[in-house]
């Protein structure tokens, strides 16, 4: 499975290299050897229609104001692919999920070698692991997925990785399912509506518009993770933070749902982005928080203090300077 996942991610990065190539993927420097702003800033996001891609688009528009001589190239990467892109110089900034950071730093999980040439700019919002079924489904636990057809989202994305870990913790694997359907969230909802799949699993900010709409029309139910699964995920990787999707998050959701939630984190490439640029980027991200909140309610809690209190990974010196300047850090 890991071999095929690696091949999938490599294909994404090859496309990204073409999209971002400006003739020099390494950090650019002036006559004194100091890093200069890249001519093209590669921005690793995710698939069109998701929060990451939408947010990357809005941020790139603002970035044109602070980097007027640079173009911003947004690439549909994904949590793991984005860190690999930072590691090989394809991306200058990128989104990822928090659990991937420690794995990359230690060369574990989906990372065959250590990648540590990146730092955190901002921690934005939680991406809870959601297991969604129809309201009339007979699935009430992870174990009930046995013999069912499941979509773990896009192949190789963090949602699939989390799902595989969850199955392993209950002694199951894909072999115990009736089948796997790799597809985007909207397509998965259509398949579930027509009863072609029984469940969808993924890391997605809650509430997700796709599942809100389906809860209003067909009706959905979220499956809680048992405490043993939550503890096992957190023990395996502290990026899987215990999290409650509160009742009322979705229109017909009457009970709290217990799960885990890696945070969405904005990272920067230490080898290609100067400290002053990272300071200005951090300032832009934090001080335009109201604009981001109009894009998704998942960002309603985001501000400088939230970013510092929930920080995941090693923070960049440029970001630290900004947070100290505004009083969010001592």
ABEGO torsion letter per residue (X at the ends): XAAAAAAAAAAAAAAAAAAABAGBABBBBBAAGBBBBBABBBBBBBBBGBAAAAAAAAAAAAAAAABAABBBBBBBBEAAAAAAAAAAGABABBBBBAAAAAAAAAGBEABABBBAABBBABBABBBBBBBBBBAABABABAAAABGBBBBAEBBGBAAAAAAAAAAAAAGBBAAABAEBBBBBAAAAAAAAAAGABABBBBBBBOBBAAAAAAAAAAEBBBBBBBAAAAAAAAAABAABBBBBBBBGABAABABBBBBBBBBBBBBBBAAABBAAAAAAAAAAAAAAAAAAAAABAAAAABBAAAAAAABBEBBBAAAAAAAAAAGABX
